[in-house]
């Protein structure tokens, strides 16, 4: 009976006091998996950023083209206004 108590105490102490040894290769594998997820997220974000930059460049070019068209239209409009003013003097 004394032996049973001693064995029980040893089991309890081993459960409470001893640290479980974990294989570090398990952590390395998990860490590699986590790094792969973050690498993929970074690559996706980088691709999206590049696409957005191209979109901004394209839109900026369209804006410049439209501004040029507006300037041309305004110049024609001024010429027509002068023309109409001159015609109204003749009428």
N, CA, C and O atoms as CSV, one atom per row, in Angstrom:
chain,resi,resn,atom,element,x,y,z
A,1,UNK,N,N,0.819,-1.188,0.000
A,1,UNK,CA,C,0.000,0.000,0.000
A,1,UNK,C,C,0.864,1.254,0.000
A,1,UNK,O,O,0.560,2.212,-0.710
A,2,UNK,N,N,1.917,1.261,0.772
A,2,UNK,CA,C,2.859,2.381,0.788
A,2,UNK,C,C,3.436,2.600,-0.622
A,2,UNK,O,O,3.649,3.733,-1.055
A,3,UNK,N,N,3.677,1.511,-1.305
A,3,UNK,CA,C,4.233,1.584,-2.653
A,3,UNK,C,C,3.223,2.191,-3.625
A,3,UNK,O,O,3.596,2.960,-4.511
A,4,UNK,N,N,1.973,1.854,-3.464
A,4,UNK,CA,C,0.927,2.410,-4.320
A,4,UNK,C,C,0.795,3.921,-4.142
A,4,UNK,O,O,0.619,4.652,-5.117
A,5,UNK,N,N,0.880,4.384,-2.900
A,5,UNK,CA,C,0.802,5.816,-2.617
A,5,UNK,C,C,1.992,6.527,-3.231
A,5,UNK,O,O,1.850,7.593,-3.829
A,6,UNK,N,N,3.174,5.925,-3.079
A,6,UNK,CA,C,4.392,6.512,-3.636
A,6,UNK,C,C,4.317,6.573,-5.158
A,6,UNK,O,O,4.718,7.572,-5.755
A,7,UNK,N,N,3.816,5.534,-5.783
A,7,UNK,CA,C,3.666,5.496,-7.237
A,7,UNK,C,C,2.664,6.544,-7.696
A,7,UNK,O,O,2.884,7.215,-8.704
A,8,UNK,N,N,1.572,6.689,-6.969
A,8,UNK,CA,C,0.552,7.681,-7.305
A,8,UNK,C,C,1.124,9.089,-7.191
A,8,UNK,O,O,0.858,9.930,-8.050
A,9,UNK,N,N,1.908,9.361,-6.145
A,9,UNK,CA,C,2.527,10.672,-5.967
A,9,UNK,C,C,3.494,10.968,-7.102
A,9,UNK,O,O,3.543,12.091,-7.604
A,10,UNK,N,N,4.251,9.977,-7.501
A,10,UNK,CA,C,5.211,10.164,-8.595
A,10,UNK,C,C,4.479,10.490,-9.905
A,10,UNK,O,O,4.919,11.340,-10.679
A,11,UNK,N,N,3.366,9.806,-10.136
A,11,UNK,CA,C,2.587,10.058,-11.347
A,11,UNK,C,C,2.026,11.472,-11.346
A,11,UNK,O,O,2.058,12.173,-12.358
A,12,UNK,N,N,1.506,11.879,-10.175
A,12,UNK,CA,C,0.970,13.234,-10.083
A,12,UNK,C,C,2.057,14.273,-10.316
A,12,UNK,O,O,1.845,15.249,-11.036
A,13,UNK,N,N,3.215,14.065,-9.710
A,13,UNK,CA,C,4.316,15.017,-9.863
A,13,UNK,C,C,4.809,15.055,-11.304
A,13,UNK,O,O,5.157,16.111,-11.832
A,14,UNK,N,N,4.830,13.887,-11.924
A,14,UNK,CA,C,5.284,13.873,-13.313
A,14,UNK,C,C,4.284,14.592,-14.217
A,14,UNK,O,O,4.674,15.218,-15.203
A,15,UNK,N,N,3.008,14.504,-13.885
A,15,UNK,CA,C,2.001,15.202,-14.686
A,15,UNK,C,C,2.018,16.706,-14.437
A,15,UNK,O,O,1.821,17.494,-15.362
A,16,UNK,N,N,2.252,17.102,-13.191
A,16,UNK,CA,C,2.203,18.517,-12.853
A,16,UNK,C,C,3.530,19.235,-13.086
A,16,UNK,O,O,3.550,20.360,-13.584
A,17,UNK,N,N,4.619,18.595,-12.731
A,17,UNK,CA,C,5.903,19.286,-12.743
A,17,UNK,C,C,6.712,19.128,-14.007
A,17,UNK,O,O,7.528,19.995,-14.319
A,18,UNK,N,N,6.521,18.082,-14.726
A,18,UNK,CA,C,7.338,17.823,-15.907
A,18,UNK,C,C,6.763,18.540,-17.116
A,18,UNK,O,O,5.551,18.570,-17.332
A,19,UNK,N,N,7.649,19.105,-17.883
A,19,UNK,CA,C,7.204,19.749,-19.124
A,19,UNK,C,C,7.200,18.717,-20.231
A,19,UNK,O,O,8.058,17.838,-20.302
A,20,UNK,N,N,6.236,18.848,-21.064
A,20,UNK,CA,C,6.115,17.942,-22.196
A,20,UNK,C,C,7.121,18.362,-23.261
A,20,UNK,O,O,7.199,19.541,-23.609
A,21,UNK,N,N,7.868,17.440,-23.765
A,21,UNK,CA,C,8.850,17.727,-24.807
A,21,UNK,C,C,8.152,17.629,-26.149
A,21,UNK,O,O,7.556,16.608,-26.492
A,22,UNK,N,N,8.240,18.708,-26.895
A,22,UNK,CA,C,7.579,18.758,-28.197
A,22,UNK,C,C,8.649,18.799,-29.273
A,22,UNK,O,O,9.661,19.488,-29.141
A,23,UNK,N,N,8.415,18.074,-30.302
A,23,UNK,CA,C,9.355,17.986,-31.406
A,23,UNK,C,C,9.409,19.333,-32.136
A,23,UNK,O,O,8.384,19.792,-32.641
A,24,UNK,N,N,10.590,19.979,-32.203
A,24,UNK,CA,C,10.683,21.295,-32.854
A,24,UNK,C,C,10.377,21.260,-34.345
A,24,UNK,O,O,10.016,22.288,-34.919
A,25,UNK,N,N,10.510,20.116,-34.976
A,25,UNK,CA,C,10.201,20.060,-36.404
A,25,UNK,C,C,8.713,20.302,-36.650
A,25,UNK,O,O,8.327,20.772,-37.720
A,26,UNK,N,N,7.877,19.979,-35.658
A,26,UNK,CA,C,6.451,20.275,-35.795
A,26,UNK,C,C,6.231,21.785,-35.871
A,26,UNK,O,O,5.418,22.259,-36.664
A,27,UNK,N,N,6.955,22.536,-35.045
A,27,UNK,CA,C,6.846,23.990,-35.065
A,27,UNK,C,C,7.388,24.553,-36.369
A,27,UNK,O,O,6.818,25.490,-36.927
A,28,UNK,N,N,8.472,23.994,-36.849
A,28,UNK,CA,C,9.056,24.477,-38.103
A,28,UNK,C,C,8.073,24.303,-39.258
A,28,UNK,O,O,7.936,25.182,-40.110
A,29,UNK,N,N,7.400,23.175,-39.275
A,29,UNK,CA,C,6.418,22.933,-40.333
A,29,UNK,C,C,5.244,23.890,-40.241
A,29,UNK,O,O,4.782,24.417,-41.253
A,30,UNK,N,N,4.765,24.112,-39.032
A,30,UNK,CA,C,3.648,25.039,-38.845
A,30,UNK,C,C,4.065,26.461,-39.194
A,30,UNK,O,O,3.307,27.205,-39.818
A,31,UNK,N,N,5.289,26.837,-38.784
A,31,UNK,CA,C,5.781,28.183,-39.074
A,31,UNK,C,C,5.945,28.377,-40.575
A,31,UNK,O,O,5.631,29.443,-41.105
A,32,UNK,N,N,6.432,27.358,-41.253
A,32,UNK,CA,C,6.578,27.439,-42.712
A,32,UNK,C,C,5.219,27.624,-43.375
A,32,UNK,O,O,5.085,28.373,-44.342
A,33,UNK,N,N,4.214,26.933,-42.844
A,33,UNK,CA,C,2.861,27.074,-43.390
A,33,UNK,C,C,2.338,28.490,-43.187
A,33,UNK,O,O,1.736,29.069,-44.091
A,34,UNK,N,N,2.566,29.043,-42.005
A,34,UNK,CA,C,2.124,30.415,-41.717
A,34,UNK,C,C,2.852,31.408,-42.614
A,34,UNK,O,O,2.242,32.332,-43.154
A,35,UNK,N,N,4.163,31.212,-42.771
A,35,UNK,CA,C,4.945,32.111,-43.636
A,35,UNK,C,C,4.441,32.043,-45.072
A,35,UNK,O,O,4.386,33.062,-45.761
A,36,UNK,N,N,4.075,30.851,-45.522
A,36,UNK,CA,C,3.579,30.696,-46.894
A,36,UNK,C,C,2.278,31.467,-47.084
A,36,UNK,O,O,2.058,32.070,-48.134
A,37,UNK,N,N,1.422,31.447,-46.077
A,37,UNK,CA,C,0.156,32.186,-46.162
A,37,UNK,C,C,0.434,33.683,-46.251
A,37,UNK,O,O,-0.163,34.375,-47.076
A,38,UNK,N,N,1.331,34.184,-45.413
A,38,UNK,CA,C,1.643,35.607,-45.438
A,38,UNK,C,C,2.361,35.996,-46.727
A,38,UNK,O,O,2.148,37.090,-47.249
A,39,UNK,N,N,3.208,35.112,-47.241
A,39,UNK,CA,C,3.889,35.396,-48.504
A,39,UNK,C,C,2.867,35.502,-49.638
A,39,UNK,O,O,2.947,36.402,-50.474
A,40,UNK,N,N,1.913,34.580,-49.659
A,40,UNK,CA,C,0.867,34.619,-50.696
A,40,UNK,C,C,0.033,35.887,-50.558
A,40,UNK,O,O,-0.310,36.511,-51.562
A,41,UNK,N,N,-0.298,36.276,-49.326
A,41,UNK,CA,C,-1.070,37.505,-49.107
A,41,UNK,C,C,-0.282,38.716,-49.583
A,41,UNK,O,O,-0.845,39.625,-50.193
A,42,UNK,N,N,1.015,38.733,-49.307
A,42,UNK,CA,C,1.861,39.854,-49.745
A,42,UNK,C,C,1.924,39.921,-51.264
A,42,UNK,O,O,1.828,41.002,-51.846
A,43,UNK,N,N,2.085,38.775,-51.904
A,43,UNK,CA,C,2.143,38.735,-53.367
A,43,UNK,C,C,0.824,39.195,-53.979
A,43,UNK,O,O,0.824,39.931,-54.965
A,44,UNK,N,N,-0.299,38.767,-53.402
A,44,UNK,CA,C,-1.613,39.196,-53.902
A,44,UNK,C,C,-1.789,40.696,-53.734
A,44,UNK,O,O,-2.288,41.372,-54.635
A,45,UNK,N,N,-1.383,41.217,-52.585
A,45,UNK,CA,C,-1.502,42.661,-52.342
A,45,UNK,C,C,-0.603,43.430,-53.301
A,45,UNK,O,O,-0.990,44.485,-53.805
A,46,UNK,N,N,0.579,42.915,-53.553
A,46,UNK,CA,C,1.506,43.570,-54.477
A,46,UNK,C,C,0.939,43.594,-55.896
A,46,UNK,O,O,1.038,44.603,-56.593
A,47,UNK,N,N,0.353,42.493,-56.312
A,47,UNK,CA,C,-0.262,42.423,-57.645
A,47,UNK,C,C,-1.425,43.405,-57.746
A,47,UNK,O,O,-1.567,44.111,-58.744
A,48,UNK,N,N,-2.251,43.443,-56.712
A,48,UNK,CA,C,-3.380,44.370,-56.693
A,48,UNK,C,C,-2.882,45.814,-56.748
A,48,UNK,O,O,-3.455,46.639,-57.460
A,49,UNK,N,N,-1.835,46.121,-56.012
A,49,UNK,CA,C,-1.268,47.473,-56.000
A,49,UNK,C,C,-0.791,47.863,-57.401
A,49,UNK,O,O,-1.047,48.976,-57.859
A,50,UNK,N,N,-0.102,46.950,-58.073
A,50,UNK,CA,C,0.381,47.224,-59.427
A,50,UNK,C,C,-0.788,47.456,-60.390
A,50,UNK,O,O,-0.731,48.348,-61.237
A,51,UNK,N,N,-1.844,46.653,-60.258
A,51,UNK,CA,C,-3.023,46.832,-61.111
A,51,UNK,C,C,-3.671,48.189,-60.858
A,51,UNK,O,O,-4.108,48.860,-61.793
A,52,UNK,N,N,-3.730,48.583,-59.608
A,52,UNK,CA,C,-4.326,49.874,-59.267
A,52,UNK,C,C,-3.482,51.021,-59.827
A,52,UNK,O,O,-4.029,52.009,-60.316
A,53,UNK,N,N,-2.172,50.898,-59.759
A,53,UNK,CA,C,-1.292,51.922,-60.315
A,53,UNK,C,C,-1.518,52.073,-61.814
A,53,UNK,O,O,-1.577,53.191,-62.327
A,54,UNK,N,N,-1.644,50.952,-62.517
A,54,UNK,CA,C,-1.911,50.985,-63.957
A,54,UNK,C,C,-3.262,51.634,-64.235
A,54,UNK,O,O,-3.400,52.409,-65.181
A,55,UNK,N,N,-4.242,51.322,-63.423
A,55,UNK,CA,C,-5.574,51.902,-63.582
A,55,UNK,C,C,-5.520,53.417,-63.392
A,55,UNK,O,O,-6.145,54.167,-64.142
A,56,UNK,N,N,-4.769,53.858,-62.382
A,56,UNK,CA,C,-4.634,55.304,-62.130
A,56,UNK,C,C,-3.956,55.975,-63.318
A,56,UNK,O,O,-4.381,57.049,-63.743
A,57,UNK,N,N,-2.908,55.358,-63.860
A,57,UNK,CA,C,-2.221,55.934,-65.023
A,57,UNK,C,C,-3.168,56.037,-66.210
A,57,UNK,O,O,-3.188,57.047,-66.914
A,58,UNK,N,N,-3.950,54.989,-66.424
A,58,UNK,CA,C,-4.898,54.979,-67.536
A,58,UNK,C,C,-5.951,56.076,-67.369
A,58,UNK,O,O,-6.255,56.805,-68.312
A,59,UNK,N,N,-6.498,56.183,-66.167
A,59,UNK,CA,C,-7.507,57.213,-65.900
A,59,UNK,C,C,-6.910,58.612,-66.034
A,59,UNK,O,O,-7.566,59.525,-66.538
A,60,UNK,N,N,-5.671,58.779,-65.585
A,60,UNK,CA,C,-5.012,60.086,-65.695
A,60,UNK,C,C,-4.831,60.472,-67.164
A,60,UNK,O,O,-5.015,61.630,-67.540
A,61,UNK,N,N,-4.470,59.488,-67.986
A,61,UNK,CA,C,-4.331,59.755,-69.419
A,61,UNK,C,C,-5.680,60.142,-70.026
A,61,UNK,O,O,-5.752,61.033,-70.872
A,62,UNK,N,N,-6.744,59.474,-69.593
A,62,UNK,CA,C,-8.078,59.816,-70.084
A,62,UNK,C,C,-8.459,61.233,-69.663
A,62,UNK,O,O,-9.045,61.982,-70.445
A,63,UNK,N,N,-8.127,61.594,-68.433
A,63,UNK,CA,C,-8.440,62.940,-67.944
A,63,UNK,C,C,-7.693,63.985,-68.763
A,63,UNK,O,O,-8.263,65.004,-69.154
A,64,UNK,N,N,-6.406,63.724,-69.020
A,64,UNK,CA,C,-5.625,64.674,-69.827
A,64,UNK,C,C,-6.226,64.823,-71.219
A,64,UNK,O,O,-6.309,65.929,-71.754
A,65,UNK,N,N,-6.645,63.700,-71.801
A,65,UNK,CA,C,-7.250,63.741,-73.129
A,65,UNK,C,C,-8.549,64.544,-73.099
A,65,UNK,O,O,-8.800,65.362,-73.984
A,66,UNK,N,N,-9.367,64.308,-72.084
A,66,UNK,CA,C,-10.624,65.053,-71.954
A,66,UNK,C,C,-10.367,66.541,-71.725
A,66,UNK,O,O,-11.090,67.380,-72.261
A,67,UNK,N,N,-9.348,66.876,-70.938
A,67,UNK,CA,C,-9.025,68.286,-70.715
A,67,UNK,C,C,-8.601,68.955,-72.017
A,67,UNK,O,O,-8.956,70.104,-72.282
A,68,UNK,N,N,-7.844,68.231,-72.818
A,68,UNK,CA,C,-7.432,68.773,-74.121
A,68,UNK,C,C,-8.659,68.987,-74.995
A,68,UNK,O,O,-8.778,70.019,-75.655
A,69,UNK,N,N,-9.573,68.018,-75.005
A,69,UNK,CA,C,-10.810,68.150,-75.784
A,69,UNK,C,C,-11.624,69.358,-75.316
A,69,UNK,O,O,-12.164,70.098,-76.139
A,70,UNK,N,N,-11.712,69.557,-74.012
A,70,UNK,CA,C,-12.458,70.695,-73.462
A,70,UNK,C,C,-11.822,72.005,-73.892
A,70,UNK,O,O,-12.526,72.949,-74.252
A,71,UNK,N,N,-10.495,72.072,-73.859
A,71,UNK,CA,C,-9.811,73.292,-74.290
A,71,UNK,C,C,-10.085,73.575,-75.761
A,71,UNK,O,O,-10.308,74.722,-76.149
A,72,UNK,N,N,-10.066,72.526,-76.576
A,72,UNK,CA,C,-10.349,72.685,-77.999
A,72,UNK,C,C,-11.788,73.156,-78.210
A,72,UNK,O,O,-12.037,74.057,-79.011
A,73,UNK,N,N,-12.709,72.564,-77.510
A,73,UNK,CA,C,-14.116,72.954,-77.626
A,73,UNK,C,C,-14.311,74.402,-77.187
A,73,UNK,O,O,-15.029,75.164,-77.835
A,74,UNK,N,N,-13.665,74.778,-76.078
A,74,UNK,CA,C,-13.788,76.164,-75.601
A,74,UNK,C,C,-13.211,77.158,-76.605
A,74,UNK,O,O,-13.761,78.246,-76.781
A,75,UNK,N,N,-12.110,76.799,-77.264
A,75,UNK,CA,C,-11.530,77.680,-78.279
A,75,UNK,C,C,-12.487,77.831,-79.455
A,75,UNK,O,O,-12.691,78.934,-79.962
A,76,UNK,N,N,-13.071,76.719,-79.885
A,76,UNK,CA,C,-14.051,76.773,-80.982
A,76,UNK,C,C,-15.275,77.582,-80.567
A,76,UNK,O,O,-15.825,78.342,-81.365
A,77,UNK,N,N,-15.690,77.418,-79.341
A,77,UNK,CA,C,-16.847,78.131,-78.825
A,77,UNK,C,C,-16.604,79.641,-78.863
A,77,UNK,O,O,-17.495,80.404,-79.235
A,78,UNK,N,N,-15.405,80.070,-78.480
A,78,UNK,CA,C,-15.072,81.505,-78.518
A,78,UNK,C,C,-15.097,82.029,-79.954
A,78,UNK,O,O,-15.580,83.131,-80.218
A,79,UNK,N,N,-14.568,81.219,-80.878
A,79,UNK,CA,C,-14.578,81.623,-82.279
A,79,UNK,C,C,-16.016,81.748,-82.787
A,79,UNK,O,O,-16.340,82.706,-83.490
A,80,UNK,N,N,-16.857,80.814,-82.449
A,80,UNK,CA,C,-18.258,80.850,-82.887
A,80,UNK,C,C,-18.971,82.050,-82.283
A,80,UNK,O,O,-19.770,82.699,-82.959
A,81,UNK,N,N,-18.693,82.353,-81.015
A,81,UNK,CA,C,-19.327,83.510,-80.372
A,81,UNK,C,C,-18.930,84.803,-81.083
A,81,UNK,O,O,-19.765,85.679,-81.310
A,82,UNK,N,N,-17.651,84.913,-81.429
A,82,UNK,CA,C,-17.194,86.103,-82.166
A,82,UNK,C,C,-17.847,86.146,-83.536
A,82,UNK,O,O,-18.282,87.205,-83.990
A,83,UNK,N,N,-17.916,84.998,-84.194
A,83,UNK,CA,C,-18.549,84.918,-85.513
A,83,UNK,C,C,-20.015,85.349,-85.439
A,83,UNK,O,O,-20.490,86.127,-86.266
A,84,UNK,N,N,-20.729,84.823,-84.418
A,84,UNK,CA,C,-22.138,85.159,-84.265
A,84,UNK,C,C,-22.290,86.659,-83.967
A,84,UNK,O,O,-23.220,87.304,-84.451
A,85,UNK,N,N,-21.379,87.191,-83.180
A,85,UNK,CA,C,-21.426,88.629,-82.856
A,85,UNK,C,C,-21.221,89.451,-84.128
A,85,UNK,O,O,-21.914,90.446,-84.340
A,86,UNK,N,N,-20.300,89.053,-84.951
A,86,UNK,CA,C,-20.043,89.779,-86.197
A,86,UNK,C,C,-21.238,89.666,-87.170
A,86,UNK,O,O,-21.594,90.638,-87.835
A,87,UNK,N,N,-21.841,88.490,-87.243
A,87,UNK,CA,C,-22.994,88.284,-88.118
A,87,UNK,C,C,-24.168,89.136,-87.636
A,87,UNK,O,O,-24.888,89.732,-88.436
A,88,UNK,N,N,-24.351,89.182,-86.298
A,88,UNK,CA,C,-25.492,89.962,-85.782
A,88,UNK,C,C,-25.306,91.448,-86.104
A,88,UNK,O,O,-26.298,92.169,-86.209
A,89,UNK,N,N,-24.091,91.921,-86.262
A,89,UNK,CA,C,-23.865,93.312,-86.630
A,89,UNK,C,C,-24.286,93.549,-88.080
A,89,UNK,O,O,-24.743,94.636,-88.432
A,90,UNK,N,N,-24.129,92.521,-88.917
A,90,UNK,CA,C,-24.493,92.670,-90.313
A,90,UNK,C,C,-26.003,92.577,-90.541
A,90,UNK,O,O,-26.522,93.108,-91.523
A,91,UNK,N,N,-26.674,91.925,-89.664
A,91,UNK,CA,C,-28.121,91.732,-89.837
A,91,UNK,C,C,-28.862,92.970,-89.502
A,91,UNK,O,O,-30.089,92.997,-89.588
